[in-house]
Amino acid sequence: MISVAGWLNPTRIIGLTACTFALALCVFAWAGGHGTARQRRLAAVIGVLEAALLLDMALNGRWLLHDLLENESMTRNLYAQRADPQLAALGLLGVAAMAAVGLVLWHFRNRTGAALAGGGVVLSLTCWCVEVVSLHTVDRVLYREIYGVKPVCLVWIACSLITGAGILWDMREGNAQARPARGLAETLPASPTDS
């Protein structure tokens, strides 16, 4: 049995806080009724992804998947040859991440905040995949403890801040665009017979 102190270490606290921060901003943008339907839908989709990342952080899902893959490779006597497939997987992951960021930037080319939020989520999911692949060289950098905290926390924080700032920016852009339209509607008469 794992104690709460063992489960709730500084690295996990930072990860849970980062995911909760991004999720809370998505819920605020979605449930607060701010912005257009497209903006609220984006906040809902990113919120679901952030909730999944939060759940994964709480349950250590990426490491359970990593252990499952590792055990399967040991069963098939492939564990010793894992470095080349891991490098290939990381290379494909890098190409997929760049393509996904490019697609997000193209799709949201007129919505800077949405592009920022989408890019933050792509980076979060890419980090998750890198952790599952778990190449030893990468792990030595991400998981070397420095004063009780692992550098991977900086990645989680950066992704969370990018996502949260993007959602808020997108919401603010939507509110700014809606204000002039509302002001114009209020100054025009409701029908030609009212004048």
Sine and cosine of phi, psi and omega as CSV:
sin_phi,cos_phi,sin_psi,cos_psi,sin_omega,cos_omega
0.00,0.00,0.66,-0.75,-0.02,-1.00
-1.00,-0.07,0.76,-0.65,0.03,-1.00
-0.97,0.24,0.34,-0.94,0.02,-1.00
-0.89,0.46,-0.62,0.78,0.00,-1.00
-0.90,0.44,-0.61,0.79,0.03,-1.00
-0.95,0.30,-0.57,0.82,-0.01,-1.00
-0.97,0.23,-0.64,0.77,-0.09,-1.00
-0.99,-0.16,0.93,0.37,0.03,-1.00
-1.00,0.06,0.20,-0.98,-0.05,-1.00
-0.83,0.55,-0.62,0.78,0.00,-1.00
-0.89,0.45,-0.71,0.70,-0.01,-1.00
-0.93,0.37,-0.61,0.79,0.04,-1.00
-0.86,0.51,-0.69,0.72,0.02,-1.00
-0.90,0.44,-0.70,0.72,0.02,-1.00
-0.89,0.47,-0.71,0.71,0.02,-1.00
-0.90,0.45,-0.64,0.77,0.02,-1.00
-0.91,0.41,-0.69,0.73,0.00,-1.00
-0.89,0.46,-0.73,0.69,0.01,-1.00
-0.91,0.42,-0.65,0.76,0.00,-1.00
-0.90,0.43,-0.63,0.77,0.02,-1.00
-0.86,0.52,-0.79,0.62,-0.02,-1.00
-0.90,0.43,-0.66,0.75,0.03,-1.00
-0.89,0.46,-0.69,0.73,-0.02,-1.00
-0.88,0.48,-0.65,0.76,0.02,-1.00
-0.92,0.38,-0.59,0.81,0.06,-1.00
-0.91,0.41,-0.69,0.72,0.03,-1.00
-0.90,0.45,-0.66,0.75,0.03,-1.00
-0.86,0.50,-0.72,0.69,-0.02,-1.00
-0.93,0.38,-0.59,0.81,-0.03,-1.00
-0.98,0.20,-0.80,0.60,-0.11,-0.99
-0.98,0.19,-0.38,0.92,-0.04,-1.00
-0.96,0.29,-0.11,0.99,0.01,-1.00
0.95,0.31,0.31,0.95,-0.02,-1.00
-1.00,0.05,0.58,-0.81,0.11,-0.99
0.99,0.13,-0.06,-1.00,-0.02,-1.00
-0.99,0.12,0.09,-1.00,0.04,-1.00
-0.88,0.47,-0.61,0.79,0.03,-1.00
-0.89,0.45,-0.66,0.75,0.00,-1.00
-0.93,0.37,-0.65,0.76,0.02,-1.00
-0.92,0.38,-0.60,0.80,0.03,-1.00
-0.90,0.43,-0.68,0.73,0.05,-1.00
-0.87,0.49,-0.70,0.71,0.03,-1.00
-0.87,0.49,-0.62,0.79,0.01,-1.00
-0.92,0.39,-0.71,0.71,-0.01,-1.00
-0.90,0.44,-0.74,0.67,0.01,-1.00
-0.91,0.40,-0.59,0.81,0.06,-1.00
-0.87,0.49,-0.65,0.76,0.04,-1.00
-0.90,0.44,-0.68,0.73,0.03,-1.00
-0.90,0.44,-0.66,0.76,0.03,-1.00
-0.92,0.39,-0.59,0.80,0.05,-1.00
-0.90,0.44,-0.64,0.76,0.05,-1.00
-0.90,0.44,-0.66,0.75,0.05,-1.00
-0.91,0.41,-0.61,0.79,0.04,-1.00
-0.90,0.43,-0.71,0.70,0.04,-1.00
-0.88,0.47,-0.67,0.75,0.05,-1.00
-0.88,0.47,-0.66,0.75,0.01,-1.00
-0.90,0.44,-0.65,0.76,-0.03,-1.00
-0.94,0.33,-0.62,0.79,-0.08,-1.00
-0.99,-0.14,-0.06,1.00,-0.02,-1.00
0.88,0.47,0.61,0.79,-0.07,-1.00
-0.86,0.52,-0.63,0.78,-0.02,-1.00
-0.90,0.43,-0.54,0.84,0.01,-1.00
-0.98,0.18,-0.49,0.87,0.11,-0.99
-0.90,0.43,-0.68,0.73,0.06,-1.00
-0.91,0.42,-0.68,0.73,0.05,-1.00
-0.85,0.53,-0.72,0.69,0.00,-1.00
-0.90,0.44,-0.61,0.79,0.04,-1.00
-0.89,0.46,-0.72,0.70,0.03,-1.00
-0.91,0.42,-0.64,0.77,0.02,-1.00
-0.90,0.44,-0.70,0.71,0.02,-1.00
-0.89,0.45,-0.63,0.78,0.03,-1.00
-0.91,0.42,-0.65,0.76,0.02,-1.00
-0.93,0.37,-0.54,0.84,0.06,-1.00
-0.94,0.35,-0.65,0.76,0.01,-1.00
-0.88,0.48,-0.61,0.80,-0.02,-1.00
-1.00,-0.02,0.14,0.99,-0.01,-1.00
0.85,0.53,0.62,0.78,0.01,-1.00
-0.93,-0.37,0.00,1.00,-0.11,-0.99
-0.88,0.48,-0.61,0.79,-0.04,-1.00
-0.93,0.38,-0.42,0.91,-0.01,-1.00
-0.98,-0.17,0.41,0.91,-0.13,-0.99
-0.98,0.19,-0.34,0.94,-0.12,-0.99
-0.88,0.47,-0.73,0.69,-0.03,-1.00
-0.90,0.44,-0.73,0.68,0.06,-1.00
-0.89,0.46,-0.56,0.83,0.04,-1.00
-0.92,0.40,-0.68,0.73,0.05,-1.00
-0.89,0.46,-0.66,0.75,0.04,-1.00
-0.90,0.44,-0.68,0.74,0.01,-1.00
-0.89,0.45,-0.68,0.74,0.03,-1.00
-0.92,0.40,-0.60,0.80,0.06,-1.00
-0.90,0.44,-0.73,0.69,0.05,-1.00
-0.89,0.45,-0.62,0.78,0.03,-1.00
-0.89,0.45,-0.66,0.75,0.04,-1.00
-0.89,0.45,-0.68,0.73,0.02,-1.00
-0.91,0.42,-0.70,0.72,0.01,-1.00
-0.89,0.45,-0.64,0.77,0.01,-1.00
-0.91,0.41,-0.68,0.73,0.03,-1.00
-0.90,0.43,-0.65,0.76,0.03,-1.00
-0.90,0.43,-0.66,0.75,0.00,-1.00
-0.91,0.42,-0.68,0.73,0.04,-1.00
-0.90,0.44,-0.67,0.74,0.05,-1.00
-0.88,0.48,-0.66,0.75,0.03,-1.00
-0.91,0.42,-0.67,0.74,0.05,-1.00
-0.88,0.47,-0.71,0.70,0.00,-1.00
-0.89,0.45,-0.64,0.77,0.01,-1.00
-0.94,0.35,-0.72,0.70,-0.05,-1.00
-0.89,0.45,-0.64,0.77,-0.03,-1.00
-0.97,-0.26,0.58,0.81,-0.08,-1.00
-0.87,0.49,-0.41,0.91,0.01,-1.00
-0.98,-0.22,0.08,1.00,-0.01,-1.00
-0.76,-0.65,1.00,-0.03,-0.08,-1.00
-0.85,0.52,-0.71,0.70,-0.02,-1.00
-0.89,0.45,-0.66,0.75,0.02,-1.00
-0.90,0.43,-0.65,0.76,0.04,-1.00
-0.89,0.45,-0.66,0.75,0.02,-1.00
-0.90,0.43,-0.72,0.69,0.01,-1.00
-0.89,0.45,-0.70,0.72,0.02,-1.00
-0.89,0.46,-0.67,0.75,0.05,-1.00
-0.89,0.45,-0.63,0.78,0.05,-1.00
-0.88,0.47,-0.64,0.77,0.02,-1.00
-0.93,0.36,-0.65,0.76,0.05,-1.00
-0.86,0.50,-0.69,0.73,0.02,-1.00
-0.91,0.42,-0.62,0.79,0.05,-1.00
-0.89,0.46,-0.71,0.70,0.00,-1.00
-0.92,0.38,-0.57,0.82,0.06,-1.00
-0.91,0.42,-0.69,0.73,0.05,-1.00
-0.86,0.51,-0.68,0.73,0.02,-1.00
-0.85,0.53,-0.72,0.69,-0.01,-1.00
-0.90,0.43,-0.64,0.77,0.04,-1.00
-0.87,0.50,-0.64,0.77,0.02,-1.00
-0.92,0.39,-0.58,0.81,0.03,-1.00
-0.93,0.37,-0.68,0.73,0.01,-1.00
-0.89,0.46,-0.68,0.73,0.16,-0.99
0.81,0.58,0.84,0.54,0.13,-0.99
-0.94,0.35,0.73,-0.68,-0.10,-0.99
-0.83,0.56,-0.63,0.78,0.00,-1.00
-0.89,0.46,-0.68,0.73,0.02,-1.00
-0.93,0.37,-0.66,0.75,0.00,-1.00
-0.87,0.49,-0.58,0.81,0.02,-1.00
-0.89,0.46,-0.52,0.85,0.02,-1.00
-0.99,0.15,-0.74,0.67,-0.11,-0.99
-0.96,0.29,-0.51,0.86,-0.17,-0.99
-0.90,-0.44,0.24,0.97,0.08,-1.00
-0.98,0.22,0.85,-0.52,-0.06,-1.00
-0.96,0.29,0.73,-0.68,0.07,-1.00
-0.80,-0.60,0.95,-0.32,-0.06,-1.00
0.82,0.57,0.64,0.77,0.07,-1.00
0.99,0.11,-0.01,1.00,-0.02,-1.00
-0.83,-0.56,0.56,-0.83,-0.03,-1.00
-0.99,-0.15,0.59,-0.81,-0.02,-1.00
-0.85,0.53,-0.39,0.92,0.03,-1.00
-0.85,0.52,-0.41,0.91,0.04,-1.00
-0.87,0.50,-0.60,0.80,0.01,-1.00
-0.89,0.46,-0.60,0.80,0.04,-1.00
-0.91,0.41,-0.72,0.70,0.00,-1.00
-0.87,0.49,-0.68,0.73,-0.01,-1.00
-0.90,0.44,-0.72,0.69,-0.02,-1.00
-0.87,0.49,-0.72,0.70,0.00,-1.00
-0.89,0.46,-0.66,0.75,0.01,-1.00
-0.90,0.43,-0.69,0.72,0.01,-1.00
-0.91,0.41,-0.65,0.76,0.03,-1.00
-0.89,0.45,-0.73,0.68,-0.01,-1.00
-0.90,0.45,-0.76,0.65,-0.02,-1.00
-0.89,0.45,-0.69,0.72,0.02,-1.00
-0.89,0.45,-0.62,0.78,0.02,-1.00
-0.91,0.42,-0.68,0.73,0.02,-1.00
-0.89,0.45,-0.70,0.71,0.02,-1.00
-0.90,0.43,-0.66,0.75,0.01,-1.00
-0.89,0.46,-0.71,0.70,0.01,-1.00
-0.89,0.46,-0.66,0.75,0.02,-1.00
-0.90,0.44,-0.67,0.74,0.00,-1.00
-0.91,0.41,-0.65,0.76,0.05,-1.00
-0.87,0.49,-0.67,0.74,0.01,-1.00
-0.90,0.43,-0.66,0.75,0.03,-1.00
-0.91,0.41,-0.63,0.78,0.00,-1.00
-0.92,0.39,-0.60,0.80,0.02,-1.00
-0.96,0.29,-0.55,0.83,-0.03,-1.00
-0.96,0.27,-0.52,0.85,-0.04,-1.00
-0.86,0.51,-0.77,0.64,0.01,-1.00
-0.89,0.46,-0.60,0.80,0.00,-1.00
-0.91,0.41,-0.66,0.75,0.04,-1.00
-0.91,0.41,-0.66,0.75,0.00,-1.00
-0.89,0.45,-0.64,0.76,0.03,-1.00
-0.92,0.40,-0.66,0.75,0.00,-1.00
-0.90,0.43,-0.57,0.82,-0.01,-1.00
-0.96,0.29,-0.48,0.88,-0.02,-1.00
-1.00,0.10,-0.40,0.92,0.02,-1.00
-0.99,0.15,0.58,-0.81,0.06,-1.00
-0.93,0.38,0.47,-0.88,-0.04,-1.00
-0.91,0.41,-0.60,0.80,0.06,-1.00
-0.49,-0.87,0.30,-0.95,-0.04,-1.00
-0.90,0.43,-0.39,0.92,-0.01,-1.00
-0.98,0.21,-0.26,0.97,0.00,-1.00
-0.96,0.30,-0.33,0.95,-0.07,-1.00
-1.00,-0.02,0.00,0.00,0.00,0.00
